[in-house]
Amino acid sequence: MEKQQKGFMQYIMRGSLVTQISIGLIAGILLAWSVPSAAKSVGILGTLFVGALKAAAPVLVWVLVMSSIASHKIGQKSSVRPVLFLYIIGTFLAACVAVAGSMLFPSTLQLVVNDMQISPPENIIEVLKGVLLNVVANPIDALLNANYIGILAWSTGLGIALRHGKESTKSMVQDLAEAVTQVLRVIIRFAPIGIFGLVSATIATTGFDALLDYVQLLVVLLGCMIFVALVINPLIVFWKIRRNPYPLVFSCLRESGVTAFFTRSSAANIPVNMEMCRRMNLNEDTYAISIPLGAIINMGGAAVTITVLTLAAVNTLGISVDLPTAILLSIVSAVAACGTSGVVGGSLLLIPLGCSMFGISNEIAMQVVAVGMIIGVVQDSVETALNSSTDVLFTAATCQAEDARIESEQLVQR
């Protein structure tokens, strides 16, 4: 009996996390279908899991980025810039796919006025202004409010300053980063239980009835995101690594995308992505910075959401869209997406920004936001899965391409 208990505990702590999450997913669906009242009650498990991730993620980003920069030695290889380039290209191409999908399969909305207290940015200047204000935010306030732009700014600044510090200080920062990482690994092992609670409560509370009125819009949204995940991203990765990209693509979707789908937060999924990069033996100097950065600016799914819902409002109002305007919308959506927060529903508040390009009033734009909230049960989950899995995908592709280049140079030298 004791051996069986030890075997069970070893499976829990060392077994395949994806398999355990799948078990939790199926169990959650069955519970919501058979005993809805009980399913709503176990939702606390999901709330606790997501809360733990969100609580630890800001501290993790702070110490990992600071430690990585502080311990970086002159001449030490890092590939953050190429990853950043892939983030920008991927987000822009995602917006272009959304424009094409919306034009091929135009959707219309049944706009309903809802009394909601939401303050979206009025234009692109407001988005950029908000980013700059977040950069100079108080560091304690940034940690308390999960202001990841501010956290990155302060951790980067402190990391650069600590590069001139004593070795003992750098070692202490590294030990702190490792300690926080260990705490996050323990939290991640509770993902199956958390997802069990999330799935049970979500299905028991909302079901899918609210989605029936917006089936076409949802299909266009999800179709564009799936196309980006299975066609655009693999093409970008193939260009980078020059070999079959799909094993890496499917691995990232399975391990990062699944958890992001249920947590619905790129920021909360940072620890999962960090752990995956560690298991893949990627360059820690690269992924310690690129993963937190990706949770903020790599928002292909958000660009799709902003573009598709904006063009749905345009179609509803009978406004014509020419090619130059469509290209401009792709650029604006990509830039705006980079300004979204890495939390649930962050992209919806930037829909009025896209609508403003076509002279659509804020009152109507906010009705479009309301529609986004109705379909957000599925849309936001798929969007986050695409965003977060792409963070790992582009980081891994860049690191593998760099490793291949170094090996090639070594062979030539021999």
N, C-alpha and C positions, 0 to 999 in steps of 0.2 A: 504493500500500500504506500509505504514511504517512497519507494522507487518511482511509483506511478505519479505521486505528487511532484517529485523532483523533475520527472520527465515533462509533466504538464507545465511547470514553471519555466523550464528551459525553453519549451516551445513558445510560451508567451513572450519571453524576453529575447529569444534569439531566432524564432521562427520568422517566416516570410510575412512582412507587414502587409503586403498587398493581399495575400490570402486571408489574413485575419480581418482586414478591412472588408473584403468581400463577404465573409461570414457575418460580420456586423451589419452590413448592408442588407443582406437577405433576411436576417433575423428582424431588423427594423421594419422592413416591408411586411413581413408576416404578422408582426405584432400590431402594426397600424391597421392591417386588413381584418384581423380577428378580434382584437380588443382595443378599439380606438381610445377609450377613456384611459386605459393603462398606458397607451402609447404617448398620450399628451403628458402624462406624469413623468415618464422617463426622459422627457425633453431636457430636464435639468442636467443630465449627463452630458448632452451635447453642449449646453450652455457653459458648463464648467470647463469642458475641454477647450472650446474656442476661447473662453476667457483666459485660461492658462496660457495659451499660445500668444494671445494678444498682449498679455501682461509681460511675458518674457521676451517677446520679439524686439521691442525698442531697446532693451538693455543688451540683448545679443548683438544687434546692429552696432550699437555704440562701442562695445568693447572689442568686437571682432575687427571692425574697420580701423579703430585706433591701434589695436595690437598689430594688425597686418602692416600698416603704414610705418609704425614706429620701429618694427623689426626688419623692415625692408632695407637691404643693403644696396649700395651703389653698384650697378652692373647686374643685379639680380633680375631675372626675367619675369615680366608681368605682361599680361595681354588684355588689360582693361579697355584700352582704346579700340581695338578691333571688335570687342564685344559690344561696346557702345555704338559703334557704326552699324552692327547687325541689328541692334535694338531699333535704331532710327529707321533703317531701310525696311525692316519687318513691319513696323507700325504704319509707315506710309503706304506700303503695298497692301496691307490689310484694309486701309481706308479706300484704296482704289478698287479692291475686290467688292467692297460694300457698295460703291457707286455703280459698278457694273451689275451686281446682283439686283439692286433696286431698280435699275433701268430695264433689265430683262424681265423682272417680275414685279411690276409696280404695285405697291400696297396702299390702301387707304385706311383711314381711322374713323372711328365714331367718337368724336371729341366731346368729352363731358367735363363741365366745370366742376372742379373740386376745391374746397377751401383748405389749402395746405400752406403752412408757414415755411416756405423755402426761399432762400436768397441765392439764386444762381449768379454767376458772373455775367456781366452785361456784354462784354466784348473780349477780344483776345488780349487787349491791354490789361484788363482786369485779372485775367489768368496769370499773365506774366508778373503783374504787380503782387498778386498773392504768393507766387513762388518766391519772389525777392523778400517779401516780408517774412515768409517762413524761414528763409536762410538766416536772417538776423534775429530770430526768436530767442528768448531766454532758454538756455540749455535745459534747466530743470523743467520749465514749462513744456519744452519740446518732448522730453521723456514722458511727462505726465499725460500729455495729449496725443502721444504717438505721432508727432510731427516729424516724419521721416526725413524730409528735406532739411529741417533744422538739425536733426540728429546727425545726418551725414555731414553737414557743414562743420559742426563742432567736433565730431570724431575725426574728421579729416584734418582739421586745423590742429587739434591736440596731437594727433599721430605724427604730423610733420614736425611739430615742436619737440616731441619726445624722441625723435631720431637723434637729437643732440644731447639727450639725457644719459644718465649712467646706465651701464649694462644691468645693474641690479634692478633699476626702475623698469627697464624694458622686460626683464624676466617676470617681475611682479605683474605687469600688464598682461603678459602672455599666460601666466597662471590663472589670472582672473578670467580671461577669455576662455580658457579650457574648462574652468569650473562652470561657467555659465553654459557652455556647450554641453557638458555632462548633464546639467539639469534639464536642458531642452531634450536631450535624448530620452530621458525618463518620461517626459511629458508625451513625446511622440509615440512611445510604446502604448499609451492609452488611447491612441487614435481609433482603434476598432470599437471601443466602448463609446467614445464620443460620437462617432459616426452613427452607431446604433441609435443613440438618443436623438441625434439630429434628424435622421431619416424618419424615425417613428413619429416624432412630434410634427414634422413638416407635412407628411402625408395625411396624418390624422386630422390636422387642423385645416389645411387648405385644399388637399386633393388636387385635381387638375380641372375642375369645373370652370374656374375663372379664366382658363386659357382658351376655351372653345370659341369665344368671340374674336380672337385674334390669331387664329391658326395660321393664316397665310403670312402675316407679319412675323410670327415666331419662326415659321419655316424658312423665310428669307434670312432672318438673323442667324439662326443656327446653321443654315446651309452655307452662308458666307464664312462663319467661324470654322466650320468643319473643312471647307475648301482651303482656308488659310493654314489650318493645322496639318492637313494631309497632302497639300500640293505646294503652296507658296513656301512654307517653312522648310519642307524637304528640299526644294530647289535651292534655297539659300544655303542650306547645310551642305548640299552636294557641291555647290560652287566653292564652298570653304574647304571641305575635306576630300573632295574628288573620289568619293566612293559611295556605295549604296547607303543613303541616309536613313532608311526606314527602320532598321534595328534600333538606332539611337532615338529616332522620333517616337516609336512605340514605347520604348522604355521610359522616356520622359513623360509621355501621356499617362502611362500606367501608374508610375510611382509618384509623380508630382501632381498630375492632372486629377487623379481620383480624389486625393485629400483636398485639393483646392476646390474641387467641385462642391464638396459638402461644407467646407469652412466658409466659402464665398468671400475670402479675403486674401489678397496677394501678400499682405503684410504678415498675416497669421501663418502663411505657408512658407515663410522664409526659413524657419528651422528645418522643415522637411526638405527643402531644396539644398540647404547647407549639408545636411546629412547625406543626401544622394551624391553630391559633388565629392564629399569625403570618400564615400565607398567607391566612386569611380576613379579615385586617385588623381583628381585634377589638381592643378596648381593652386594651392591655398591662397597665395598672394593675389591671384586673379579672382577666384570665386568669393573670397571674403568681402570683396568690394562690389563685384558685378551682380551678385544675387540681391543684396539689399538695394542696389541702384536699380536693378530691373524691376523690383516690386513698385518702384515709383514712376519710372519713365518708359518701361517696355509694356505698352498697353495696346497691343493689336486688337484684342477683343473689345476694349473700350472704344477704339476708333471705329470699329464696325458698328457698335451700338449707336454712337452719336450720328454716324452717317446715315444708317438705314432709317432710324426714327425721324431724322430731319427730312429726308427725302419722302418719307411716308406723309408727313405733314404738308410738304410741298405738293405732292400728288393730290392730296385731299382738297387743297385750296385751288387746284388747277393752275399752278405756277409752272411755266416752262423753264427747263434747265438746259443750257447749252454746254458744250464740252469744256470750254475754258472755266466756266463757273463750277462744273463738276470737279475739275482738277484742283481749283482753288479750295473747294469744300474738302477734298481729300487732304490737302496741306493743313487747313485749319483744324480738321478733325484729328489729324496726327499730332499737331502741336498741342491742341486742347487735351487730348488723351494723355499726353505726358504730364499734364498738370493735375490729373485726377488723383485722389487719395487711394491708397491700397486697401480700402475697406469696402464693405458691402454697399452696392449701389452708387459708388463714387462717380461713375460715368454718366448717370442720368441727369445730374445737376448741370452738365455741360451741354445738354441738348439745346437749351435756349440760345447758346452761343452759335451753334450751327444755324438755327432758325433765323437769327438776326441777320444773317447774310442775305436772306431772301425777303427782308422787310416784314417778317411775321412777328406780330406783337407778342410781348411777354406773356399776356394772358392766355393766348392760344398755345404758346410754347409750353406753358406749365401744364396744360391739358395733355400734351404729348408726354411730359414727364410722368403724369398720372397713369397713362397707358403703359409706360415702361415699368412702373411699379406693379401693375397688374400681372404682366408677364415675367416679372423679375424673379419669380420662383425658379424658373428654368433658365431664362436668359442670363441672369447674373452668375449663376453657377457655371454655365458653359463658358461665359466670358472669362471668369476667374481661372478656370481650368486651362484655357488657352493662354492667358497672360502668364500664369505662374510656370506652366510646363515649358513655355518658350524661354523663360529666364535660364533654366537649366540647359535646354537644348542649345542655345546660342553660346552659352559659356563653355559647354562641353565641346562643341564644334570648334571653337576658337582654340581651346587648349590642345585638342587632338591635332589640329592643323599645325600648331606651333611645335608640338612634339615630333610630328612627321617631318617638318622642315629641318629641325635640329638633327634628326637621325640621317636625313639625306645629306646634310652637310658633312656629318661625321664619316659617312661612307665615301664621299668624294675625297675627303682628306686622306683616307686610308689608301 
